[in-house]
Amino acid sequence: MKKINIIKKERDFDRIIKKNKPYKNKYFLFFVSQNIIDTYRFGISVSTKVGNAVIRNKIKRQIKNILDMYKNKFKKGFDCIIIVDRRIVELDFNLIKSNLEDLIYKIDLLEEEKTNDKK
């Protein structure tokens, strides 16, 4: 994931979280907001209750890897904050991926695939 697609500033996190309703499942809490730039951006927050820094960074890397799989399919013009629940340490990569994908599809952050029907 490129640095241009990452939200790091605390004021951006606060703005998005305070003004938008959450979408959630058992392991993730998503806050989605429209932006005026022509790209998508993600911010990932993993609480210190999840584990030590090694575990938290591993989870962030896994989430970034999953998001990177969809980098050409995301809609343009949104900011998204992902807050991770502490129960995520119990999951392996495939279960994290399936839970994250379910929420991405539920929120509809992906562009619809355009099919060219040639007759």
Secondary structure as the mmCIF struct_conf table of DSSP 4:
data_model
#
loop_
_struct_conf.conf_type_id
_struct_conf.id
_struct_conf.beg_label_comp_id
_struct_conf.beg_label_asym_id
_struct_conf.beg_label_seq_id
_struct_conf.end_label_comp_id
_struct_conf.end_label_asym_id
_struct_conf.end_label_seq_id
HELX_RH_3T_P HELX_RH_3T_P1 LYS A 3 ASN A 5
STRN STRN1 ILE A 6 ILE A 6
HELX_RH_AL_P HELX_RH_AL_P1 GLU A 10 LYS A 19
BEND BEND1 ASN A 20 ASN A 20
STRN STRN2 PRO A 22 LYS A 24
BEND BEND2 LYS A 26 TYR A 27
STRN STRN3 PHE A 28 GLN A 34
BEND BEND3 ILE A 36 THR A 39
STRN STRN4 TYR A 40 VAL A 46
TURN_TY1_P TURN_TY1_P1 THR A 48 LYS A 49
BEND BEND4 VAL A 50 VAL A 50
BEND BEND5 ASN A 52 ASN A 52
HELX_RH_AL_P HELX_RH_AL_P2 ALA A 53 MET A 69
TURN_TY1_P TURN_TY1_P2 TYR A 70 LYS A 73
STRN STRN5 PHE A 74 PHE A 74
HELX_LH_PP_P HELX_LH_PP_P1 LYS A 75 LYS A 75
BEND BEND6 LYS A 76 GLY A 77
STRN STRN6 PHE A 78 VAL A 84
HELX_RH_3T_P HELX_RH_3T_P2 ARG A 86 GLU A 90
BEND BEND7 LEU A 91 LEU A 91
HELX_RH_AL_P HELX_RH_AL_P3 PHE A 93 ILE A 107
TURN_TY1_P TURN_TY1_P3 ASP A 108 ASP A 108
STRN STRN7 LEU A 110 LEU A 110
HELX_LH_PP_P HELX_LH_PP_P2 GLU A 111 LYS A 114
#
